[in-house]
Amino acid sequence: MSTKPSMRFSAGDFMLLVVAGFWGATYLVVKDLGNAGSIGGMMAIRFVIAAAALWLYWLYKRDRFQKQEWIMGIAFGISQTVVLNLEAYSVHFTSATNGGLIIALAIITVPILESAWRKNWLPYKFFIATSVALIGLFMLIMGNGFVEPNIGDLLMFIAMILRTFHFVILGRLTQGKSYSPVNLTTVMVSTSGLIMFLYNPADAFNTAANYNAGNWTSMLFLALLCTSFAFIGMNWAVKHTSASRASLLLGTEPVWATILAVTIGSELIGPFGAIGAVMVIGATYWGQSIETKHRTK
């Protein structure tokens, strides 16, 4: 299967923006659920429900599992678990601003690693676009202030490095292959859910017992749309684009988070943040256009 897109903006690109939108929504949802129980318990419940939903969908599709799907699903499920938990626990020690800025560095580290792996460097203009996007992200999330670096920043930095390798390797191993995104995602999410639940089952049960109807509605949204659907969408899209392009499009996640925080969470965004959001969107469009021309030469 060819990975060259037939359009400047492909179906894979659109799916990545949808995924970024759902992941942007998780900030408000996780904040709400974090007040009703532990983070560890919440993560376990989220992935167990997501895994159950994926297996139900698999029973409908019944795509035969390939051996490599099991191997990669388990391996990437483990790395995904490490990254997500590092990100979740780092916020106990640092601010959302610091964490957002550090994890956003993947916009640059992913294309650097992918270019080195392919031995085919992207044009310098692409890195200018990613730098503009990073400056925009900085402006967007600096409204909360910057706190002194601490152990939480180190945990988030490690998570960013691991996410970079996770993303690039996943893209390189699946592009042009016949792997089923549903099968791969099902194994990945099931692996994460099993690890998180077995780590502290009592914590998961206690957290579930504290949830009310509203909390469960938020949890279902988080598990089904922001996890099951989003991970299938991401794994499918990565097969139809490059890791560099995907990292740039997924880098719009803070923009969606801000839009939802303003429209639903009644938070305020000043002119500085609004300019930053526009810069991220503009730089993302510019960057994906540059990447398309380079990849289709």
ROLO-907114 format. One line per 8 residues: number of its first residue (from 1); their letters; for each residue x, y, z of C-alpha. Coordinates in Angstrom, 2 decimals, decimal comma, padded with zeros to 5 digits. Layout:
N
NUM = A = X:Y:Z | ...
// end
This chain:
297
1 = MSTKPSMR = 000,00:000,00:000,00 | 001,35:003,40:-000,94 | 001,67:005,98:001,78 | 001,60:008,91:-000,64 | -001,48:011,05:-000,26 | -003,61:011,98:-003,23 | -004,71:015,25:-001,68 | -003,00:018,09:000,14
9 = FSAGDFML = -005,23:017,36:003,11 | -006,04:013,64:003,33 | -008,57:011,56:005,26 | -005,71:010,55:007,56 | -004,99:014,21:008,32 | -008,65:014,85:009,12 | -008,75:011,83:011,43 | -005,68:013,08:013,30
17 = LVVAGFWG = -007,37:016,45:013,87 | -010,46:014,64:015,19 | -008,24:012,60:017,53 | -006,49:015,79:018,68 | -009,91:017,29:019,39 | -010,99:014,35:021,54 | -007,67:014,32:023,38 | -008,03:018,05:023,95
25 = ATYLVVKD = -011,37:017,32:025,61 | -009,72:014,94:028,07 | -008,24:017,85:030,05 | -011,65:018,93:031,34 | -012,88:015,35:031,80 | -009,79:014,16:033,67 | -009,89:017,25:035,88 | -013,50:016,42:036,78
33 = LGNAGSIG = -012,84:012,73:037,42 | -009,64:013,45:039,32 | -011,70:015,19:041,98 | -013,87:012,10:042,47 | -011,17:009,44:042,88 | -007,50:008,57:042,41 | -005,65:009,06:039,14 | -004,43:005,47:039,13
41 = GMMAIRFV = -007,94:004,14:039,67 | -009,34:006,44:037,00 | -006,74:005,33:034,44 | -007,44:001,65:035,17 | -011,21:002,10:034,80 | -010,74:004,12:031,61 | -008,66:001,48:029,87 | -010,62:-001,54:031,11
49 = IAAAALWL = -013,85:-000,04:029,73 | -012,10:000,97:026,50 | -010,68:-002,54:026,09 | -014,09:-004,15:026,69 | -015,65:-001,89:024,04 | -012,90:-002,74:021,57 | -013,37:-006,48:022,07 | -017,11:-006,10:021,50
57 = YWLYKRDR = -016,35:-004,25:018,27 | -013,85:-006,95:017,31 | -016,56:-009,60:017,75 | -018,55:-007,68:015,13 | -015,60:-007,27:012,73 | -013,88:-010,60:013,48 | -010,69:-009,71:011,63 | -008,21:-012,53:012,07
65 = FQKQEWIM = -005,27:-011,56:014,28 | -001,82:-011,70:012,76 | 001,09:-012,80:014,96 | 002,79:-009,43:014,49 | -000,33:-007,61:015,68 | -000,14:-009,46:018,99 | 003,59:-008,82:019,36 | 003,41:-005,12:018,46
73 = GIAFGISQ = 000,15:-004,60:020,37 | 001,63:-005,94:023,60 | 004,94:-004,10:023,15 | 003,34:-000,76:022,29 | 000,70:-001,31:024,99 | 003,47:-001,52:027,58 | 005,24:001,59:026,28 | 001,90:003,40:026,07
81 = TVVLNLEA = 001,19:002,53:029,72 | 004,54:003,92:030,83 | 004,09:007,16:028,87 | 000,51:007,80:030,02 | 001,31:007,16:033,67 | 004,42:009,33:033,58 | 002,30:012,14:032,13 | -000,53:011,60:034,64
89 = YSVHFTSA = 001,68:011,52:037,74 | 003,99:014,33:036,66 | 001,16:016,85:037,06 | 001,25:016,22:040,83 | 004,63:017,96:040,93 | 004,53:020,50:038,12 | 002,04:022,82:036,47 | -000,08:022,07:033,44
97 = TNGGLIIA = 001,83:024,87:031,69 | 005,23:023,28:032,23 | 003,87:019,86:031,32 | 002,18:021,13:028,17 | 005,30:022,91:026,96 | 007,54:019,89:027,58 | 005,26:017,32:025,92 | 004,79:019,71:022,98
105 = LAIITVPI = 008,50:019,31:022,20 | 007,46:016,10:020,41 | 006,42:018,35:017,52 | 010,16:018,78:016,85 | 011,67:015,56:018,26 | 009,42:013,28:016,15 | 010,44:014,73:012,74 | 014,10:014,79:013,85
113 = LESAWRKN = 014,04:011,10:014,80 | 012,00:010,10:011,74 | 014,29:012,05:009,38 | 017,36:010,42:010,94 | 015,76:006,96:010,64 | 014,74:007,49:007,00 | 018,06:009,23:006,23 | 015,95:011,75:004,36
121 = WLPYKFFI = 015,75:015,07:006,15 | 012,67:017,24:005,83 | 013,15:020,76:004,36 | 014,34:023,41:006,80 | 011,01:025,21:006,30 | 009,23:022,32:008,05 | 011,32:022,88:011,17 | 010,60:026,61:010,97
129 = ATSVALIG = 006,89:025,72:010,91 | 007,26:023,44:013,95 | 009,17:026,17:015,79 | 006,38:028,66:015,05 | 003,86:026,09:016,34 | 005,89:025,68:019,55 | 006,04:029,45:020,06 | 002,28:029,56:019,54
137 = LFMLIMGN = 001,78:026,78:022,08 | 003,99:028,67:024,52 | 001,84:031,77:024,11 | -001,37:029,74:024,33 | -000,68:028,02:027,64 | 001,50:030,61:029,40 | -001,61:032,23:030,87 | -001,33:029,89:033,88
145 = GFVEPNIG = 002,19:031,07:034,61 | 005,49:029,21:034,65 | 006,63:027,39:037,79 | 010,16:026,53:038,85 | 011,36:023,24:037,24 | 011,07:020,18:039,48 | 010,82:016,37:039,44 | 007,50:016,58:037,61
153 = DLLMFIAM = 009,20:018,29:034,67 | 011,78:015,50:034,55 | 009,02:012,86:034,47 | 007,24:014,73:031,67 | 010,49:015,08:029,72 | 011,08:011,32:029,96 | 007,48:010,77:028,82 | 008,07:013,06:025,83
161 = ILRTFHFV = 011,20:011,16:024,77 | 009,44:007,79:025,11 | 006,40:009,12:023,21 | 008,70:010,24:020,39 | 010,21:006,76:019,98 | 006,77:005,12:020,44 | 005,25:007,24:017,69 | 008,04:006,99:015,14
169 = ILGRLTQG = 008,56:003,23:015,56 | 004,81:002,58:015,41 | 004,56:004,57:012,19 | 007,57:002,92:010,58 | 006,39:-000,61:011,43 | 002,79:-000,18:010,26 | 003,03:001,97:007,13 | 002,37:-000,07:004,01
177 = KSYSPVNL = 001,44:-003,16:006,03 | -001,88:-005,02:006,17 | -002,20:-004,76:009,95 | -005,72:-004,07:011,22 | -005,94:-000,82:013,24 | -008,78:-002,40:015,24 | -006,76:-005,51:016,12 | -003,63:-003,53:016,96
185 = TTVMVSTS = -005,52:-001,00:019,07 | -007,47:-003,74:020,87 | -004,29:-005,49:021,98 | -002,57:-002,22:022,92 | -005,46:-000,90:025,02 | -006,10:-004,32:026,59 | -002,44:-004,58:027,59 | -002,55:-001,11:029,17
193 = GLIMFLYN = -005,84:-001,83:030,95 | -004,60:-005,15:032,35 | -001,37:-003,63:033,67 | -003,11:-000,62:035,23 | -005,83:-002,73:036,85 | -003,54:-005,45:038,23 | -001,17:-002,83:039,66 | -003,79:-001,82:042,25
201 = PADAFNTA = -007,24:-003,46:041,83 | -008,51:-002,07:045,15 | -007,78:001,46:044,01 | -009,83:000,94:040,85 | -012,79:-000,51:042,78 | -012,70:002,27:045,40 | -012,58:004,95:042,72 | -015,50:003,33:040,85
209 = ANYNAGNW = -017,53:003,21:044,08 | -017,11:006,98:044,53 | -018,40:007,87:041,06 | -021,88:009,32:040,63 | -023,99:009,30:037,45 | -022,28:012,40:036,10 | -018,84:010,91:036,72 | -019,78:007,74:034,88
217 = TSMLFLAL = -021,04:009,77:031,92 | -017,68:011,54:031,80 | -015,86:008,21:032,15 | -017,77:006,65:029,24 | -016,92:009,65:027,07 | -013,27:009,36:028,13 | -013,08:005,59:027,61 | -015,15:005,14:024,45
225 = LCTSFAFI = -014,45:008,26:022,39 | -011,18:009,62:023,78 | -009,58:006,18:024,09 | -011,17:003,38:022,02 | -012,15:005,49:019,01 | -009,21:007,91:019,27 | -006,54:005,19:019,40 | -008,09:003,30:016,47
233 = GMNWAVKH = -008,22:006,57:014,55 | -004,60:007,40:015,38 | -003,30:003,93:014,46 | -005,25:004,02:011,19 | -004,10:007,54:010,33 | -000,42:006,86:011,07 | -000,54:004,11:008,41 | -001,72:006,68:005,86
241 = TSASRASL = 000,69:009,52:006,62 | 004,10:010,08:008,24 | 004,99:010,28:011,92 | 006,28:013,84:011,42 | 003,04:015,02:009,84 | 001,01:013,18:012,48 | 002,96:014,76:015,35 | 002,32:018,22:013,89
249 = LLGTEPVW = -001,44:017,62:013,53 | -001,74:016,01:016,96 | 000,20:018,98:018,29 | -003,01:021,02:017,89 | -004,38:019,20:020,95 | -003,77:022,18:023,32 | -005,67:024,43:020,89 | -008,75:022,20:021,09
257 = ATILAVTI = -008,32:021,96:024,86 | -008,32:025,75:025,10 | -011,35:026,13:022,82 | -013,32:023,66:024,95 | -012,12:025,24:028,19 | -013,37:028,62:026,99 | -016,68:027,44:025,50 | -017,60:024,75:028,04
265 = GSELIGPF = -015,42:025,35:031,06 | -016,05:029,13:031,11 | -012,31:029,84:031,25 | -010,87:033,02:029,78 | -008,22:033,40:027,07 | -006,56:036,74:026,50 | -005,24:038,29:023,26 | -001,80:036,71:023,90
273 = GAIGAVMV = -003,30:033,22:024,01 | -005,61:033,87:021,04 | -002,65:034,93:018,89 | -000,84:031,76:020,00 | -003,76:029,58:018,94 | -003,83:031,21:015,50 | -000,07:030,67:015,17 | -000,42:026,95:015,99
281 = IGATYWGQ = -003,21:026,46:013,44 | -001,37:028,43:010,73 | 001,97:026,72:011,37 | 000,29:023,30:011,33 | -001,28:023,93:007,92 | 002,01:025,30:006,58 | 004,01:022,39:007,98 | 001,73:019,66:006,62
289 = SIETKHRT = 001,80:021,36:003,19 | 005,63:021,35:003,21 | 005,73:017,72:004,34 | 003,30:016,65:001,60 | 005,39:018,25:-001,16 | 008,56:016,68:000,23 | 007,06:013,18:000,58 | 005,45:013,14:-002,88
297 = K = 008,50:014,23:-004,87
// end
